[in-house]
Amino acid sequence: MKKLIAIGLSAILFVINASGQTNLNSSYFQTLSARALGPSTMSGRITAIEGIVTSDQLNLYVGTAGGGVWKSQNGGVSFSPVFDKYNQSIGAIAIDKTNPRTVFVGTGESNMRNSVSIGDGLFKTTDGGSNWQKIGFDSTEHISKILLDPTDSKVIYVAAPGPLWSSSAHRGLYKSIDGGKTWKKALYVNDETGCADIAIHPTNPKIILASFWQFRRKPFAFESGGPGSGMFKSLDGGETWTKITKGLPEGNLGRIVLSINPSKPSDVLAIVEAKVPGLFLSKDEGASWEKLASTENITARPFYFSTLVFDPKDPKRVYRPAFDFAYSKDGGFSWSNTIIGGVAPHADHHALWINPANTDQMYLGTDGGVYISQNKGVSWQFLNNLPVGQFYHVSTDNEPIYRVYGGLQDNGSWMAANSSAGGVSSANWFDLNGGDGFWVQPSPLNSQIVFAESQGGNANRIDLKTGLASSIKPQKQAGDEEHRFNWNTPIVTGASAKKTANGKPVFNLYMANQYLYQSKDEGRSWAKISPDLTTNDKAKQKTEESGGITGDNTSAENHCTIFTITQNPNNEMQIWVGTDDGNLQLTNDGGKTWVNKSPEVWKTGIPKGTWVSSIEISKLNPKRIYASFDNHMYGDHQTYIAMSMDAGNTWKRIASSEFSGFAHVVREDLQNENLLFVGTETGLFISLDAGKSFMRSKYQAMPWYNLVRDINVHPTSGDLVIATHGRGIYIIDDLQPLRDLAKNDIEKDHLFFKPADFPYDFAPQLPATGSNIAGWTEAGKTIMPSFNYYLKQKSNDIVKFEIFDASGKKIKDLNGSNNKGLNKVYWPLSSNPPKVAKGGFIAQSMVFYSGVYGPKVPTGKYKVVMKVDGKLYEQMINILPNDAKGFSAANVARLHAQSTRMFQLHEALAVLVDSLDKTLVSWQKISNPSAAQVKKTATLDSMRHEILELKRQTIFYDELKYRRKVSDLYMEIATSFEPMTPIKEGAIGLLEKEFLLIKKQVLEMMR
């Protein structure tokens, strides 16, 4: 007790005091949007697929390991996310067949690998996914299956394996008889054993089979199986249970998969993890069992593969998705995994839904996304429209259109430009390296050289110019202990003041196992610059014993390793290293000597031995150090962030009531030291006051509870690039609004921030990827000057902006949103559009668009006035030439002058036609007109017909009248990015001359 009190007091003393914190909340970000970059070409782990066929459509719900729930209303042609305000790790989905708009989602996937995320309950929708309500299970962390009684959908069963990393009573089989309002435990074994699977008799739902699984993970080991595991049967709807042993293996069991034959329910199949695993068949509804012959694929890796499905109609056909897709045509006695044509599904299968109305059609969920088969799994097609990639890390280069790099769980390492004509699509992503992708780093001196690492420290140097890759993994030296590379081995770059013998610049490349290595020749050779920096606890280095009943050693349990490396950007001799067993090591002399700073961190209340997940050295103050810590592998989900203001000698813990989820990364902005970002397993958190307070990011188009694994602040664009473990890459374009907000008084009613100078530019239009290969495509980056502003409260009126040129003439009106918090409005570098002559059918024609597009403005300074709640605020913006893009001041001025001439022609024509129309109306009202007047009216009307397209009736039938000639040329200039040549410019003069003639004739006729 005394020890606990001491720790508590220490935490109080060393936690940053929240008094005087900024009075902000997440609603201030809900008006701004993040941009999803994808990708979808390799997708991510799918954990659940459920579908239902209605009279007119096939609805699918797809659950993912870290990307939420996606819904398709067209059989998978397109998907939309429907769960973005909730936990993104999905374990199970169930649809009420009697009311298909009622759907249940259990969060927390049950494929219990080392990187599995954690759920926070069971959710229910009654409107097809538009709105959700949590209905319990806050503490179960993982849900493996949800089943509804086939005769009474108010009766629901939930299989909860429970926490992976700790003991807990929050596990077992749960039952509700009122649609989820209340729950009771139908079956419970002990705090170490949870319910892995359940199966209900399709015609007699009183008969239920349940499997229980004893399991536990530690950072350095996995134990599957134990005396708690077993199979149970109920004959009374879960009121009483009998443990089934007849015909099953003796001794400790592990995970058991169950499947009742829907068209012959006396037959049940089970895959049983045991010392000798096997496939078992019951002919008496699970009372007794016989072992069948099986292949390795059928029984492989039971903690990860838990799907076994009978065909809904054919009692002899069974499917086993595992490493590969296997099927049996004789009830499980023999198996085949032959695939003919199409594409072979990505390895590692976790979900299968068979269309009961057409059993040839099925949907398969894998580690690499969703596949569809139309012929019972003989051939497959990949659905490249789900951007649910699971990134671990992200980096960027400094190309003019910078590229984004990152590694994905079981999907290699990839790169893409951050923006592309028409939006970044699957076609813009390029594969760099295989395996489980982790760190990817471009060379800081030559972005054609990239370093990529896959599990266990297997690193390559990739030359994008030649397309060749070379292994650069550091090798064991004399005197070294066996190398221990973390599953997620760091590979990072750092600046160097040194040069090669011939004077060329070099940079530092770092990798680590228990030792830190440095290379100055792109990984061709390595120097070991540290001793073992971990605790070197031998009890945590027995990976060959990991797995429990079924051995499993893929380097995922390698421990006592270096996990994060950071070189001081201003001092290459200072290097920080964090280990997975809690050491925070520092050298100030390039690795000659090291000091463990962890004891100072533990004084803040962060538990001893907590995994160091990231280290951030401030670019603005080299004595300010941040570090994040992750203790979830010991059952502790707290968000641990620490800060030092004296180069690591003393530390304070940064805490916030807003935090949730264990911390992966902390990043400081490159320009404003008050702006801080924290990425956790359940979201992105933002501080505007150097960590005194935080807000959950609720940017539009980005899930609120994203699994944020890494964050990159791009140095030149000011973008925030976010790696999520389930929704790919997100970019918050331009951090300037947050930077401005962080240095202003938000208690003011309104803030209008100074716009940044803008080099003349537009979003590229071409070349764009073909729509037939694009798959999913992001919305595209907006490239325009923006006006950022803040409203303390929502305004009652639209926020208006007026832009004035250097002469004081108002040239543009813009309307902005009136929402509370940060807002943004874009200016497309154009003035207000011209008034266009009215009359005739103008929809979807150049005449119509002429009244929408304004002329492009010249470079120079402009005054911007914001009008809100009766108050005026002014700022200046400078529009600069951009010679590199062809927008020199002279070119832009010529383009402006040409479009202005056409603008004036449009407006003059509008005035003339308006006068003509009014004259015609007045003449047509003359009673008993003379013959001369009738003739004059008819002549004026015929002139109107020569100006306007009055016979036009559809967009495919038009006349070439004067107004359309003006509109066609105006739009050609207004939408152009370069001025017309002198020869083409002559066309403007011809139209001007023609107008003078028309005007003269009309005015003479109207006299």
HELIX and SHEET records of a PDB file:
HELIX    1   1 LYS A    2  PHE A   14  1                                  13    
HELIX    2   2 SER A   26  PHE A   29  5                                   4    
HELIX    3   3 GLU A  296  THR A  299  1                                   4    
HELIX    4   4 SER A  426  ASN A  428  5                                   3    
HELIX    5   5 GLN A  455  GLY A  457  5                                   3    
HELIX    6   6 LYS A  538  LYS A  540  5                                   3    
HELIX    7   7 THR A  543  GLU A  545  5                                   3    
HELIX    8   8 SER A  598  TRP A  602  1                                   5    
HELIX    9   9 HIS A  632  TYR A  634  5                                   3    
HELIX   10  10 GLN A  736  ALA A  742  1                                   7    
HELIX   11  11 SER A  771  ALA A  774  1                                   4    
HELIX   12  12 MET A  846  SER A  850  1                                   5    
HELIX   13  13 ASP A  883  LYS A  885  5                                   3    
HELIX   14  14 ALA A  889  GLN A  924  1                                  36    
HELIX   15  15 ALA A  931  ILE A  947  1                                  17    
HELIX   16  16 TYR A  962  ALA A  974  1                                  13    
HELIX   17  17 PRO A  982  MET A 1006  1                                  25    
SHEET    1   A 4 ARG A  35  GLY A  38  0                                        
SHEET    2   A 4 ILE A 729  ILE A 732 -1                                        
SHEET    3   A 4 LEU A 720  THR A 724 -1                                        
SHEET    4   A 4 VAL A 708  VAL A 713 -1                                        
SHEET    1   B 4 ILE A  46  VAL A  53  0                                        
SHEET    2   B 4 LEU A  58  THR A  64 -1                                        
SHEET    3   B 4 VAL A  69  SER A  72 -1                                        
SHEET    4   B 4 SER A  80  PRO A  81 -1                                        
SHEET    1   C 4 ILE A  90  ILE A  95  0                                        
SHEET    2   C 4 VAL A 103  THR A 107 -1                                        
SHEET    3   C 4 LEU A 122  THR A 125 -1                                        
SHEET    4   C 4 GLN A 133  LYS A 134 -1                                        
SHEET    1   D 4 LYS A 145  ASP A 149  0                                        
SHEET    2   D 4 ASP A 152  ALA A 160 -1                                        
SHEET    3   D 4 GLY A 172  SER A 176 -1                                        
SHEET    4   D 4 LYS A 184  LEU A 187 -1                                        
SHEET    1   E 4 THR A 193  ILE A 200  0                                        
SHEET    2   E 4 ILE A 208  LYS A 218 -1                                        
SHEET    3   E 4 ALA A 221  SER A 224 -1                                        
SHEET    4   E 4 GLY A 547  GLY A 548  1                                        
SHEET    1   F 4 THR A 193  ILE A 200  0                                        
SHEET    2   F 4 ILE A 208  LYS A 218 -1                                        
SHEET    3   F 4 GLY A 230  SER A 234 -1                                        
SHEET    4   F 4 THR A 242  ILE A 244 -1                                        
SHEET    1   G 4 ILE A 256  ILE A 260  0                                        
SHEET    2   G 4 VAL A 268  VAL A 272 -1                                        
SHEET    3   G 4 GLY A 278  SER A 282 -1                                        
SHEET    4   G 4 GLU A 290  LEU A 292 -1                                        
SHEET    1   H 3 VAL A 309  PHE A 310  0                                        
SHEET    2   H 3 VAL A 318  PRO A 321 -1                                        
SHEET    3   H 3 PHE A 325  SER A 328 -1                                        
SHEET    1   I 4 HIS A 349  ILE A 354  0                                        
SHEET    2   I 4 MET A 362  THR A 366 -1                                        
SHEET    3   I 4 GLY A 369  SER A 373 -1                                        
SHEET    4   I 4 GLN A 381  PHE A 382 -1                                        
SHEET    1   J 4 PHE A 391  THR A 396  0                                        
SHEET    2   J 4 ARG A 403  LEU A 408 -1                                        
SHEET    3   J 4 GLY A 412  ALA A 417 -1                                        
SHEET    4   J 4 TRP A 429  ASN A 433 -1                                        
SHEET    1   K 4 GLY A 437  PRO A 442  0                                        
SHEET    2   K 4 ILE A 449  SER A 454 -1                                        
SHEET    3   K 4 ASN A 458  ASP A 463 -1                                        
SHEET    4   K 4 LEU A 468  SER A 471 -1                                        
SHEET    1   L 4 ILE A 491  LYS A 499  0                                        
SHEET    2   L 4 PRO A 505  ALA A 512 -1                                        
SHEET    3   L 4 LEU A 516  SER A 519 -1                                        
SHEET    4   L 4 ALA A 527  LYS A 528 -1                                        
SHEET    1   M 4 ILE A 562  ASN A 568  0                                        
SHEET    2   M 4 ASN A 571  THR A 579 -1                                        
SHEET    3   M 4 LEU A 584  THR A 587 -1                                        
SHEET    4   M 4 VAL A 595  ASN A 596 -1                                        
SHEET    1   N 4 TRP A 611  ILE A 617  0                                        
SHEET    2   N 4 ILE A 625  ASP A 630 -1                                        
SHEET    3   N 4 TYR A 640  SER A 644 -1                                        
SHEET    4   N 4 LYS A 652  ILE A 654 -1                                        
SHEET    1   O 4 ALA A 663  GLU A 668  0                                        
SHEET    2   O 4 LEU A 676  THR A 680 -1                                        
SHEET    3   O 4 GLY A 683  SER A 687 -1                                        
SHEET    4   O 4 MET A 695  ARG A 696 -1                                        
SHEET    1   P 3 HIS A 750  PHE A 752  0                                        
SHEET    2   P 3 SER A 786  LEU A 791 -1                                        
SHEET    3   P 3 GLY A 821  TYR A 826 -1                                        
SHEET    1   Q 5 PHE A 758  PRO A 759  0                                        
SHEET    2   Q 5 LYS A 871  LEU A 880  1                                        
SHEET    3   Q 5 GLY A 860  VAL A 868 -1                                        
SHEET    4   Q 5 VAL A 799  PHE A 804 -1                                        
SHEET    5   Q 5 LYS A 810  GLY A 816 -1                                        
END                                                                             
